[in-house]
């Protein structure tokens, strides 16, 4: 199996000198193609920091973080951009643009795909929204959608570009039990169909059964 994410001896600290706080301590984590891995752990343990380093959103200086075969530790911006273009992100607060419809929010992701014209982008976005059960909400803006529906839009947005990896940060935190389980169930089904690798950070123990593997990050250290 191919390692999509391979982190070795990764360290990360905030601040410097006496105020320096080490958040990640020699983290080692390998995630293979098509795997769904859930990362749990208490608040402040470094989960989101690790997720943002893997996603090319934050620079680390010590250790190794190979993502899709590219080294992100001490990497140049061009490398991080190349990785970000192959990753779909799902956030706790959805991060949808309130002035745009569900269709427009999803379609924005495809604007970096130069091979598609506007009609093709809209068609693919509508198909992905239909796949998450929102065929009748294409032209609704976020304020016209429930929390569960907004999270489905964010799942559609993350998957529409056919990413190789999905990174999700507490995607069910603002949802009730039913909406949360529906959202991650849809995510698992669609990602499994395309062979997408998922790393999902969560405190929600109700969704652990969707994972192939659960790892715990505590005090900056992975405890599998």
One Martini backbone bead per residue (centre of mass of N, CA, C, O) as a GRO file, in nm:
protein
  224
    1UNK     BB    1   0.100   0.034   0.017
    2UNK     BB    2   0.044   0.374   0.000
    3UNK     BB    3   0.190   0.657   0.132
    4UNK     BB    4   0.036   0.968   0.187
    5UNK     BB    5   0.132   0.983   0.495
    6UNK     BB    6   0.467   1.077   0.642
    7UNK     BB    7   0.553   1.100   0.977
    8UNK     BB    8   0.874   1.211   1.131
    9UNK     BB    9   0.989   1.350   1.401
   10UNK     BB   10   0.782   1.580   1.475
   11UNK     BB   11   0.825   1.926   1.541
   12UNK     BB   12   0.650   2.190   1.745
   13UNK     BB   13   0.658   2.550   1.805
   14UNK     BB   14   0.576   2.820   2.009
   15UNK     BB   15   0.771   3.057   2.007
   16UNK     BB   16   1.039   3.181   2.232
   17UNK     BB   17   1.235   3.084   2.459
   18UNK     BB   18   1.065   3.108   2.755
   19UNK     BB   19   0.786   3.103   2.564
   20UNK     BB   20   0.816   2.828   2.469
   21UNK     BB   21   0.588   2.587   2.299
   22UNK     BB   22   0.554   2.251   2.282
   23UNK     BB   23   0.329   2.061   2.075
   24UNK     BB   24   0.527   1.873   1.912
   25UNK     BB   25   0.669   1.525   1.977
   26UNK     BB   26   0.788   1.314   1.780
   27UNK     BB   27   0.600   1.256   1.539
   28UNK     BB   28   0.431   0.947   1.429
   29UNK     BB   29   0.276   0.901   1.094
   30UNK     BB   30   0.086   0.662   0.895
   31UNK     BB   31  -0.097   0.693   0.580
   32UNK     BB   32  -0.298   0.522   0.362
   33UNK     BB   33  -0.450   0.440   0.094
   34UNK     BB   34  -0.796   0.477   0.179
   35UNK     BB   35  -0.781   0.569   0.459
   36UNK     BB   36  -0.947   0.597   0.788
   37UNK     BB   37  -0.847   0.848   1.022
   38UNK     BB   38  -0.869   0.901   1.367
   39UNK     BB   39  -0.821   1.190   1.583
   40UNK     BB   40  -0.756   1.211   1.919
   41UNK     BB   41  -0.797   1.437   2.200
   42UNK     BB   42  -0.727   1.685   2.381
   43UNK     BB   43  -0.722   1.995   2.430
   44UNK     BB   44  -0.404   2.112   2.323
   45UNK     BB   45  -0.244   1.852   2.178
   46UNK     BB   46  -0.209   1.925   1.839
   47UNK     BB   47  -0.410   1.847   1.610
   48UNK     BB   48  -0.442   2.103   1.432
   49UNK     BB   49  -0.145   2.149   1.383
   50UNK     BB   50  -0.094   1.885   1.230
   51UNK     BB   51  -0.306   1.930   1.008
   52UNK     BB   52  -0.175   2.198   0.891
   53UNK     BB   53   0.093   2.072   0.809
   54UNK     BB   54  -0.018   1.850   0.619
   55UNK     BB   55  -0.184   2.086   0.449
   56UNK     BB   56   0.014   2.341   0.404
   57UNK     BB   57  -0.060   2.582   0.639
   58UNK     BB   58   0.211   2.503   0.796
   59UNK     BB   59   0.532   2.553   0.926
   60UNK     BB   60   0.797   2.328   0.959
   61UNK     BB   61   1.148   2.252   1.097
   62UNK     BB   62   1.112   1.953   1.235
   63UNK     BB   63   1.164   1.683   1.054
   64UNK     BB   64   0.894   1.491   0.889
   65UNK     BB   65   0.658   1.561   0.593
   66UNK     BB   66   0.511   1.336   0.388
   67UNK     BB   67   0.306   1.445   0.107
   68UNK     BB   68   0.267   1.298  -0.176
   69UNK     BB   69   0.601   1.290  -0.176
   70UNK     BB   70   0.629   1.564  -0.016
   71UNK     BB   71   0.820   1.802   0.150
   72UNK     BB   72   0.715   2.025   0.425
   73UNK     BB   73   0.972   2.064   0.563
   74UNK     BB   74   1.112   2.347   0.474
   75UNK     BB   75   0.930   2.459   0.257
   76UNK     BB   76   0.810   2.590  -0.014
   77UNK     BB   77   0.533   2.740  -0.135
   78UNK     BB   78   0.494   2.571  -0.392
   79UNK     BB   79   0.466   2.299  -0.246
   80UNK     BB   80   0.217   2.368  -0.074
   81UNK     BB   81   0.030   2.430  -0.311
   82UNK     BB   82   0.041   2.150  -0.446
   83UNK     BB   83  -0.092   2.010  -0.203
   84UNK     BB   84  -0.353   2.179  -0.166
   85UNK     BB   85  -0.470   2.090  -0.456
   86UNK     BB   86  -0.499   1.770  -0.324
   87UNK     BB   87  -0.690   1.893  -0.095
   88UNK     BB   88  -0.954   1.847   0.135
   89UNK     BB   89  -1.155   2.067   0.340
   90UNK     BB   90  -1.292   2.037   0.679
   91UNK     BB   91  -1.486   2.234   0.896
   92UNK     BB   92  -1.655   2.317   1.173
   93UNK     BB   93  -1.767   2.616   1.043
   94UNK     BB   94  -1.744   2.554   0.714
   95UNK     BB   95  -1.662   2.823   0.552
   96UNK     BB   96  -1.888   2.984   0.417
   97UNK     BB   97  -2.020   3.197   0.184
   98UNK     BB   98  -2.297   3.391   0.246
   99UNK     BB   99  -2.334   3.525  -0.057
  100UNK     BB  100  -2.349   3.226  -0.145
  101UNK     BB  101  -2.433   2.954  -0.281
  102UNK     BB  102  -2.393   2.629  -0.274
  103UNK     BB  103  -2.295   2.609  -0.567
  104UNK     BB  104  -2.081   2.839  -0.551
  105UNK     BB  105  -1.909   2.725  -0.320
  106UNK     BB  106  -1.825   2.466  -0.474
  107UNK     BB  107  -1.722   2.592  -0.747
  108UNK     BB  108  -1.470   2.747  -0.643
  109UNK     BB  109  -1.278   2.499  -0.626
  110UNK     BB  110  -1.265   2.468  -0.958
  111UNK     BB  111  -1.097   2.726  -1.053
  112UNK     BB  112  -0.808   2.563  -1.045
  113UNK     BB  113  -0.934   2.402  -1.290
  114UNK     BB  114  -0.839   2.465  -1.611
  115UNK     BB  115  -1.003   2.227  -1.776
  116UNK     BB  116  -1.261   2.395  -1.688
  117UNK     BB  117  -1.554   2.520  -1.744
  118UNK     BB  118  -1.826   2.667  -1.614
  119UNK     BB  119  -2.030   2.447  -1.688
  120UNK     BB  120  -1.865   2.209  -1.571
  121UNK     BB  121  -1.849   2.314  -1.279
  122UNK     BB  122  -2.155   2.325  -1.226
  123UNK     BB  123  -2.218   2.030  -1.286
  124UNK     BB  124  -2.030   1.898  -1.075
  125UNK     BB  125  -2.146   2.047  -0.828
  126UNK     BB  126  -2.437   1.944  -0.853
  127UNK     BB  127  -2.364   1.642  -0.829
  128UNK     BB  128  -2.237   1.660  -0.545
  129UNK     BB  129  -2.487   1.774  -0.399
  130UNK     BB  130  -2.663   1.532  -0.469
  131UNK     BB  131  -2.481   1.318  -0.321
  132UNK     BB  132  -2.551   1.482  -0.032
  133UNK     BB  133  -2.874   1.567  -0.056
  134UNK     BB  134  -2.891   1.880  -0.230
  135UNK     BB  135  -3.068   1.921  -0.496
  136UNK     BB  136  -3.285   2.134  -0.343
  137UNK     BB  137  -3.018   2.351  -0.250
  138UNK     BB  138  -2.840   2.506  -0.463
  139UNK     BB  139  -2.983   2.818  -0.415
  140UNK     BB  140  -2.889   2.826  -0.127
  141UNK     BB  141  -2.797   2.985   0.146
  142UNK     BB  142  -2.656   2.932   0.447
  143UNK     BB  143  -2.899   3.076   0.611
  144UNK     BB  144  -3.103   2.847   0.463
  145UNK     BB  145  -2.950   2.636   0.638
  146UNK     BB  146  -2.862   2.388   0.811
  147UNK     BB  147  -2.603   2.255   0.975
  148UNK     BB  148  -2.603   1.986   0.817
  149UNK     BB  149  -2.618   2.117   0.533
  150UNK     BB  150  -2.357   2.284   0.552
  151UNK     BB  151  -2.174   2.035   0.587
  152UNK     BB  152  -2.245   1.911   0.313
  153UNK     BB  153  -2.129   2.137   0.146
  154UNK     BB  154  -1.836   2.101   0.255
  155UNK     BB  155  -1.808   1.814   0.146
  156UNK     BB  156  -1.854   1.881  -0.151
  157UNK     BB  157  -1.620   2.083  -0.170
  158UNK     BB  158  -1.392   1.876  -0.093
  159UNK     BB  159  -1.470   1.652  -0.336
  160UNK     BB  160  -1.502   1.788  -0.627
  161UNK     BB  161  -1.171   1.775  -0.696
  162UNK     BB  162  -1.056   1.493  -0.642
  163UNK     BB  163  -0.902   1.425  -0.392
  164UNK     BB  164  -0.653   1.240  -0.213
  165UNK     BB  165  -0.721   1.423   0.044
  166UNK     BB  166  -0.882   1.444   0.368
  167UNK     BB  167  -0.931   1.721   0.594
  168UNK     BB  168  -1.074   1.707   0.930
  169UNK     BB  169  -1.210   1.955   1.171
  170UNK     BB  170  -1.455   1.893   1.361
  171UNK     BB  171  -1.730   1.824   1.175
  172UNK     BB  172  -1.946   1.757   1.443
  173UNK     BB  173  -1.948   1.977   1.675
  174UNK     BB  174  -2.224   2.148   1.558
  175UNK     BB  175  -2.381   1.872   1.579
  176UNK     BB  176  -2.598   1.651   1.599
  177UNK     BB  177  -2.611   1.320   1.602
  178UNK     BB  178  -2.756   1.271   1.332
  179UNK     BB  179  -2.607   1.479   1.153
  180UNK     BB  180  -2.322   1.372   1.206
  181UNK     BB  181  -2.363   1.080   1.102
  182UNK     BB  182  -2.454   1.158   0.820
  183UNK     BB  183  -2.205   1.317   0.730
  184UNK     BB  184  -1.987   1.087   0.773
  185UNK     BB  185  -2.129   0.878   0.598
  186UNK     BB  186  -2.106   1.031   0.334
  187UNK     BB  187  -1.803   1.068   0.335
  188UNK     BB  188  -1.727   0.768   0.337
  189UNK     BB  189  -1.870   0.679   0.078
  190UNK     BB  190  -1.741   0.880  -0.126
  191UNK     BB  191  -1.443   0.818  -0.057
  192UNK     BB  192  -1.449   0.513  -0.114
  193UNK     BB  193  -1.526   0.534  -0.418
  194UNK     BB  194  -1.236   0.711  -0.469
  195UNK     BB  195  -0.995   0.645  -0.259
  196UNK     BB  196  -0.987   0.837  -0.024
  197UNK     BB  197  -0.807   0.999   0.214
  198UNK     BB  198  -0.856   1.017   0.582
  199UNK     BB  199  -0.826   1.292   0.821
  200UNK     BB  200  -0.985   1.299   1.150
  201UNK     BB  201  -1.073   1.534   1.381
  202UNK     BB  202  -1.193   1.438   1.721
  203UNK     BB  203  -1.444   1.422   2.005
  204UNK     BB  204  -1.643   1.215   1.863
  205UNK     BB  205  -1.737   0.896   1.975
  206UNK     BB  206  -1.983   0.834   1.769
  207UNK     BB  207  -1.767   0.802   1.495
  208UNK     BB  208  -1.547   0.568   1.522
  209UNK     BB  209  -1.680   0.343   1.321
  210UNK     BB  210  -1.560   0.473   1.042
  211UNK     BB  211  -1.285   0.363   1.109
  212UNK     BB  212  -0.980   0.195   1.060
  213UNK     BB  213  -0.841   0.410   1.261
  214UNK     BB  214  -0.716   0.505   1.591
  215UNK     BB  215  -0.566   0.803   1.718
  216UNK     BB  216  -0.364   0.950   1.980
  217UNK     BB  217  -0.325   1.289   2.103
  218UNK     BB  218  -0.086   1.356   2.370
  219UNK     BB  219   0.118   1.596   2.446
  220UNK     BB  220   0.237   1.568   2.136
  221UNK     BB  221   0.170   1.247   2.132
  222UNK     BB  222   0.148   0.944   1.987
  223UNK     BB  223  -0.129   0.707   2.079
  224UNK     BB  224  -0.234   0.408   1.941
   0.00000   0.00000   0.00000
